[in-house]
Amino acid sequence: MAEDRWSQVGKALMQVGALSIPIGLLISVALCYVSFAFLMLGALCARVRLWQMPGFWVLLAFSAWMLLITFVHGYRLRGLVYVWPLIYVLAVGMALPTARRWAPWVLLAALVAAGFLAILQFTVGLGGDRPWRVDADGPQWRRVVGFFSHHIRFGSVMSFVAILLTISLSPSLPRWLQAAGAVFAAMLALISSARGQILGLLVGLWLRFVGRGWKRFALSVGMVLIVAALGAAFLQWSQPARLQSLLAFSDVRWGLWALCLDLWRSAPLLGIGEGLNEALRASFAPEILRQHLGGWMPGHAHNTFISLGLLYGAPAALLFIAWLLVLLRALWLQTDQAPALRGACMGVMAVFVVGGLTEDLSGLASSRFGFLVVLGWLWALLLAREKTSAESSPALISPPPSTDTTEANRP
């Protein structure tokens, strides 16, 4: 059946969004929002049946609750509330032929640019103003941020990208080049010095490569041990105190989480509202704050799930966890005949969950986009496998209304 004009326009818009979002992911978060707008507009024009994708209704309930709490507390409208459908529209957009062929090349080009800047920050010095943050008077050989404002954002995004590049993204992309990109992204994650994200990368790599048989198991364990040894050696050389606190589980976040859970009990349904710093000062005596936090006064809970429940209420945290579980189940079932894709999907989930135990990754725009873009991209590979021909549109794009009047005119 021939496509109508709106469907063609929709697919063109979605491919623009899919081709531009790798640049936004590694260089400019603002471009990610623009790409998201192109993808959503294209999905509307092409009549993509998003409601048929796993977890859509759970995600809709989550976003509706988040929007309600936003108005109840008078929050500003944040991307945390509305960008989650990106995973669905990107899965469809990235499965289209032009995006499927060229987006991996765009990703590698953006990775080279971000990596070159990170190496300058690492060797010359980190400091100064964005976007470059290169300063010869700043600290050397300690951490990098790339085009981002913080090393944790950079480390999480590079961990996601490293897992993604272990999968063949396009027949036009040489395997050796993609493997080099995966190693480069993993190296950049290590020198970010984001400890929680490095742990997430280790678990993600193990899940990506573990499989049936002792050889696959040995390969996955060996790879994780190599990356762990490199990360530990780097931290011991550059920041030994941070490595010791990691190994001793003596991070100040333990005290923060205890205080946040106490605050959460005061408003379990609707949350406490934004402004954790002010809430801590208002709810706890100075000596208790010193006992738990020392002189540190954080702006957020440093845990994805505690932060959602604390700010937006228990339903937000529970709905978000339910959505992740629905996605996990759906991806597990759909990748039964594609073990490499299954491992990559599980690895990306692990990076987000493990990294989110020590940082609010859902609240960081770059980390949030990293999770959605990479998992949506992997989902696109599943959709591409299900297509009947290389040039057919994804099955989730609705066909144009029929103009055949034979049945209507039949007596």
C-alpha positions as CSV (number, residue, x, y, z in Angstrom):
1,M,0.0,0.0,0.0
2,A,1.4,3.4,-1.0
3,E,2.3,5.8,1.8
4,D,0.3,9.0,2.2
5,R,2.1,12.3,2.4
6,W,1.8,12.7,6.1
7,S,3.4,9.4,6.7
8,Q,6.3,10.4,4.5
9,V,6.7,13.7,6.3
10,G,6.6,11.9,9.6
11,K,9.3,9.5,8.7
12,A,11.5,12.2,7.4
13,L,11.1,14.2,10.6
14,M,11.9,11.1,12.7
15,Q,15.0,10.4,10.7
16,V,16.2,14.0,11.3
17,G,15.7,13.6,15.0
18,A,17.4,10.2,15.0
19,L,20.4,11.5,13.0
20,S,20.9,14.6,15.2
21,I,20.4,13.1,18.7
22,P,23.9,11.3,18.8
23,I,25.4,14.8,18.5
24,G,23.2,16.1,21.3
25,L,24.0,13.1,23.5
26,L,27.7,13.7,23.5
27,I,28.0,17.5,22.8
28,S,24.9,19.5,23.6
29,V,21.9,18.4,25.8
30,A,19.9,21.3,24.2
31,L,20.1,19.5,20.9
32,C,18.7,16.4,22.5
33,Y,15.5,18.3,23.3
34,V,15.3,19.6,19.7
35,S,15.8,16.1,18.4
36,F,13.2,14.8,20.8
37,A,10.7,17.4,19.4
38,F,11.5,16.2,15.8
39,L,10.9,12.6,16.8
40,M,7.6,13.3,18.6
41,L,6.3,15.5,15.8
42,G,7.3,12.8,13.2
43,A,5.6,10.1,15.3
44,L,2.4,12.1,15.3
45,C,2.5,12.7,11.5
46,A,3.3,9.0,10.8
47,R,0.7,7.8,13.3
48,V,3.1,5.7,15.2
49,R,1.1,3.3,17.5
50,L,3.1,4.1,20.7
51,W,0.4,2.6,22.9
52,Q,1.2,-0.8,21.5
53,M,4.8,-0.7,22.8
54,P,5.6,-2.4,26.1
55,G,5.3,-0.2,29.2
56,F,3.6,2.7,27.4
57,W,0.6,2.8,29.8
58,V,2.7,2.5,32.9
59,L,4.9,5.3,31.6
60,L,1.8,7.4,30.9
61,A,0.7,6.9,34.5
62,F,4.1,7.8,35.8
63,S,4.3,11.0,33.7
64,A,0.7,12.0,34.6
65,W,1.6,11.6,38.3
66,M,4.8,13.6,37.9
67,L,2.8,16.3,36.1
68,L,0.2,16.4,38.9
69,I,2.9,16.8,41.6
70,T,4.6,19.5,39.5
71,F,1.5,21.6,39.7
72,V,0.7,20.7,43.3
73,H,4.1,21.9,44.5
74,G,4.5,24.7,41.9
75,Y,7.6,23.2,40.4
76,R,8.9,24.4,37.0
77,L,8.2,21.9,34.3
78,R,11.3,19.7,33.9
79,G,12.4,17.2,31.2
80,L,12.2,14.6,34.0
81,V,8.4,14.8,33.6
82,Y,8.0,14.5,29.8
83,V,11.0,13.1,27.9
84,W,10.6,9.4,28.7
85,P,8.6,8.6,25.5
86,L,11.8,9.3,23.7
87,I,12.7,5.6,24.1
88,Y,9.7,4.6,22.0
89,V,9.8,7.2,19.2
90,L,13.6,6.8,18.8
91,A,13.2,3.0,18.5
92,V,10.9,3.5,15.5
93,G,12.9,6.4,14.1
94,M,16.3,4.7,14.4
95,A,14.9,1.6,12.6
96,L,14.3,3.6,9.4
97,P,16.8,3.0,6.7
98,T,18.7,6.3,6.5
99,A,19.0,6.7,10.3
100,R,20.0,3.0,10.7
101,R,22.8,3.5,8.1
102,W,24.3,6.9,9.1
103,A,23.5,7.4,12.8
104,P,26.4,5.1,13.9
105,W,28.8,7.3,11.9
106,V,27.4,10.4,13.5
107,L,27.8,8.8,17.0
108,L,31.5,7.9,16.3
109,A,32.3,11.4,15.0
110,A,30.7,13.0,18.1
111,L,32.6,10.5,20.3
112,V,35.9,11.5,18.8
113,A,35.1,15.2,19.4
114,A,34.0,14.7,23.0
115,G,37.0,12.3,23.6
116,F,39.5,14.7,22.2
117,L,38.3,17.5,24.5
118,A,38.3,15.1,27.5
119,I,41.9,14.1,26.8
120,L,42.9,17.8,26.7
121,Q,41.1,18.3,30.1
122,F,42.9,15.3,31.4
123,T,46.4,16.2,30.3
124,V,46.4,20.0,30.1
125,G,44.1,20.7,33.1
126,L,40.4,20.9,33.9
127,G,38.9,24.3,34.6
128,G,37.6,27.5,33.1
129,D,34.3,28.1,31.4
130,R,32.1,25.9,29.2
131,P,32.1,24.6,26.6
132,W,35.8,23.7,26.6
133,R,36.7,23.6,30.3
134,V,40.5,23.4,29.5
135,D,42.8,25.4,31.8
136,A,46.5,24.8,32.3
137,D,46.1,26.1,35.9
138,G,43.5,23.5,36.7
139,P,44.0,20.0,38.1
140,Q,45.6,17.4,35.7
141,W,45.2,13.6,35.6
142,R,42.2,13.6,37.9
143,R,38.9,13.7,36.1
144,V,37.2,14.9,32.9
145,V,33.8,16.3,32.0
146,G,33.9,16.6,28.2
147,F,31.2,19.1,27.0
148,F,29.2,18.5,30.2
149,S,29.2,20.4,33.5
150,H,30.1,17.5,35.8
151,H,32.2,14.3,35.6
152,I,29.3,12.1,36.7
153,R,27.2,13.1,33.7
154,F,30.1,12.4,31.4
155,G,30.9,9.1,33.0
156,S,27.4,7.8,32.8
157,V,26.9,8.8,29.1
158,M,30.3,7.2,28.2
159,S,29.3,4.0,30.0
160,F,26.0,3.8,28.0
161,V,27.9,4.4,24.7
162,A,30.5,1.8,25.5
163,I,27.8,-0.8,25.9
164,L,26.0,0.3,22.7
165,L,29.1,0.1,20.6
166,T,29.7,-3.6,21.5
167,I,26.7,-4.3,19.2
168,S,26.9,-4.2,15.4
169,L,24.9,-1.0,14.6
170,S,25.2,-0.9,10.8
171,P,26.6,-3.2,8.1
172,S,28.4,-0.1,6.7
173,L,30.4,0.4,9.9
174,P,33.6,-1.8,10.1
175,R,33.6,-4.0,13.1
176,W,37.2,-3.0,14.1
177,L,36.2,0.7,14.1
178,Q,33.2,0.1,16.3
179,A,35.2,-2.0,18.7
180,A,37.8,0.8,18.9
181,G,35.0,3.2,19.7
182,A,33.7,0.9,22.5
183,V,37.2,0.7,24.1
184,F,37.6,4.5,23.7
185,A,34.3,5.2,25.4
186,A,35.1,2.8,28.2
187,M,38.4,4.5,28.7
188,L,36.7,7.9,28.9
189,A,34.3,6.5,31.5
190,L,37.2,5.4,33.6
191,I,39.1,8.7,33.5
192,S,35.9,10.5,34.4
193,S,36.5,9.2,38.0
194,A,32.8,8.8,38.4
195,R,33.0,5.8,40.8
196,G,29.3,4.8,40.7
197,Q,29.2,4.9,36.9
198,I,32.4,2.8,36.7
199,L,30.7,0.2,38.9
200,G,27.7,0.3,36.6
201,L,29.9,-0.1,33.6
202,L,31.5,-3.2,35.1
203,V,28.2,-4.8,35.8
204,G,26.9,-3.8,32.4
205,L,29.9,-5.3,30.6
206,W,29.5,-8.5,32.5
207,L,25.8,-8.8,31.6
208,R,26.6,-7.9,28.0
209,F,29.2,-10.7,27.5
210,V,28.1,-13.4,29.9
211,G,26.3,-16.3,28.1
212,R,25.8,-20.0,28.1
213,G,28.9,-22.1,28.4
214,W,32.1,-21.7,30.5
215,K,34.0,-19.9,27.7
216,R,31.5,-17.0,27.5
217,F,31.4,-16.8,31.3
218,A,35.2,-16.8,31.5
219,L,35.4,-14.1,28.8
220,S,32.9,-11.8,30.6
221,V,34.6,-12.2,34.0
222,G,38.0,-11.6,32.5
223,M,36.9,-8.5,30.7
224,V,35.3,-7.1,33.9
225,L,38.4,-7.9,36.0
226,I,40.6,-6.1,33.4
227,V,38.4,-2.9,33.4
228,A,38.1,-3.1,37.2
229,A,41.9,-3.3,37.6
230,L,42.4,-0.4,35.3
231,G,39.9,1.7,37.1
232,A,41.3,0.8,40.5
233,A,44.9,1.5,39.4
234,F,43.8,4.9,38.0
235,L,42.0,6.0,41.1
236,Q,44.9,4.8,43.3
237,W,47.3,6.8,41.2
238,S,45.2,10.0,40.9
239,Q,42.8,10.0,43.9
240,P,43.7,7.3,46.4
241,A,41.4,8.7,49.2
242,R,38.4,8.2,46.9
243,L,39.3,4.6,46.1
244,Q,39.8,3.9,49.8
245,S,36.4,5.3,50.7
246,L,34.8,3.3,47.9
247,L,36.4,0.0,49.1
248,A,35.5,0.8,52.7
249,F,31.9,1.8,51.9
250,S,32.5,4.9,54.0
251,D,30.9,7.4,51.6
252,V,29.0,10.3,53.2
253,R,26.0,9.4,51.1
254,W,25.0,6.8,53.7
255,G,24.3,9.6,56.1
256,L,22.4,11.6,53.4
257,W,20.2,8.6,52.5
258,A,19.3,8.1,56.2
259,L,18.2,11.8,56.5
260,C,16.3,11.6,53.1
261,L,14.3,8.6,54.2
262,D,13.4,10.4,57.4
263,L,12.2,13.3,55.4
264,W,10.3,11.1,53.0
265,R,8.2,9.6,55.9
266,S,6.9,13.1,56.6
267,A,5.3,13.3,53.1
268,P,5.2,9.8,51.6
269,L,2.4,10.4,49.1
270,L,3.1,13.8,47.6
271,G,6.8,14.3,48.4
272,I,8.4,17.2,50.1
273,G,8.8,19.5,47.1
274,E,12.0,20.7,45.6
275,G,14.7,22.2,47.7
276,L,16.4,19.4,49.6
277,N,19.0,21.7,51.1
278,E,16.4,23.9,52.7
279,A,14.3,20.9,53.9
280,L,17.3,19.4,55.6
281,R,18.1,22.7,57.4
282,A,14.5,23.1,58.5
283,S,13.9,19.5,59.7
284,F,17.2,18.6,61.5
285,A,19.3,20.2,64.1
286,P,22.7,21.5,63.1
287,E,24.5,18.8,65.2
288,I,22.6,16.0,63.5
289,L,23.5,17.4,60.1
290,R,27.2,17.6,61.1
291,Q,27.0,14.1,62.4
292,H,25.6,12.7,59.1
293,L,27.0,15.0,56.5
294,G,30.0,16.7,58.0
295,G,30.1,20.1,56.2
296,W,28.4,18.8,53.0
297,M,24.9,20.2,52.1
298,P,23.7,18.4,49.0
299,G,21.2,19.7,46.5
300,H,19.6,16.3,45.8
301,A,19.4,12.8,47.3
302,H,22.2,11.2,45.2
303,N,20.0,8.2,44.5
304,T,17.5,7.9,41.6
305,F,14.8,6.1,43.4
306,I,15.0,7.9,46.7
307,S,15.1,11.2,44.9
308,L,11.9,10.4,42.9
309,G,10.0,9.3,46.0
310,L,11.3,12.2,48.1
311,L,10.4,14.9,45.6
312,Y,7.4,13.4,43.8
313,G,6.0,10.9,46.3
314,A,6.0,7.1,46.6
315,P,3.7,6.6,43.6
316,A,6.4,8.2,41.4
317,A,9.1,5.9,42.6
318,L,6.9,2.8,42.4
319,L,5.6,3.6,38.9
320,F,9.1,4.2,37.7
321,I,10.4,0.9,39.0
322,A,7.3,-0.8,37.5
323,W,8.1,0.7,34.1
324,L,11.7,-0.5,34.3
325,L,10.5,-4.0,35.2
326,V,8.0,-4.0,32.3
327,L,10.8,-2.9,29.9
328,L,13.1,-5.5,31.3
329,R,10.6,-8.3,30.8
330,A,9.7,-7.1,27.3
331,L,13.3,-6.8,26.1
332,W,14.2,-10.2,27.6
333,L,11.4,-11.9,25.7
334,Q,12.0,-10.1,22.4
335,T,15.7,-10.9,22.4
336,D,15.3,-14.6,22.9
337,Q,16.8,-15.3,19.4
338,A,19.4,-12.4,19.7
339,P,21.6,-13.1,22.7
340,A,24.0,-10.3,21.9
341,L,21.2,-7.8,21.9
342,R,19.7,-9.3,25.1
343,G,23.1,-8.9,26.8
344,A,23.4,-5.3,25.6
345,C,19.9,-4.3,26.8
346,M,20.6,-5.9,30.2
347,G,23.9,-4.1,30.4
348,V,22.4,-0.7,29.7
349,M,19.7,-1.4,32.4
350,A,22.5,-2.3,34.8
351,V,24.5,0.9,34.1
352,F,21.4,3.0,34.8
353,V,20.3,1.1,37.9
354,V,23.8,0.6,39.5
355,G,24.9,4.1,38.6
356,G,21.6,5.4,39.9
357,L,22.2,4.0,43.4
358,T,24.8,6.7,44.1
359,E,23.5,9.5,41.8
360,D,20.1,10.7,40.7
361,L,20.6,9.8,37.0
362,S,16.9,10.4,36.3
363,G,17.3,14.0,37.4
364,L,20.4,14.7,35.3
365,A,19.3,15.5,31.7
366,S,22.4,14.2,30.0
367,S,22.3,10.9,31.9
368,R,18.6,10.6,31.4
369,F,19.1,11.1,27.6
370,G,22.0,8.6,27.6
371,F,19.8,5.9,29.0
372,L,16.8,6.6,26.7
373,V,18.8,7.0,23.6
374,V,21.0,3.9,24.0
375,L,18.2,1.6,25.0
376,G,15.9,3.1,22.3
377,W,18.7,2.5,19.8
378,L,19.0,-1.2,20.8
379,W,15.2,-1.5,20.6
380,A,15.4,-0.1,17.0
381,L,17.7,-3.0,16.1
382,L,15.0,-5.4,17.3
383,L,12.4,-3.6,15.2
384,A,14.8,-3.7,12.2
385,R,15.1,-7.5,12.6
386,E,11.3,-7.8,12.4
387,K,10.9,-5.8,9.2
388,T,9.9,-7.8,6.1
389,S,12.2,-5.9,3.8
390,A,15.0,-3.3,4.1
391,E,12.9,-0.5,2.8
392,S,9.6,-1.2,4.6
393,S,8.5,1.1,7.3
394,P,8.4,-0.3,10.9
395,A,5.3,-2.2,11.7
396,L,4.3,0.4,14.4
397,I,3.7,3.0,11.8
398,S,0.1,3.0,10.8
399,P,-0.8,2.5,7.2
400,P,-2.7,5.3,5.4
401,P,-6.5,5.2,5.4
402,S,-7.8,3.0,2.7
403,T,-9.3,4.7,-0.3
404,D,-10.7,1.4,-1.8
405,T,-14.4,1.9,-2.2
406,T,-15.1,-1.6,-3.6
407,E,-16.7,-2.9,-0.3
408,A,-18.7,0.3,0.2
409,N,-20.2,0.1,-3.4
410,R,-20.9,-3.6,-3.3
411,P,-24.7,-4.2,-3.1
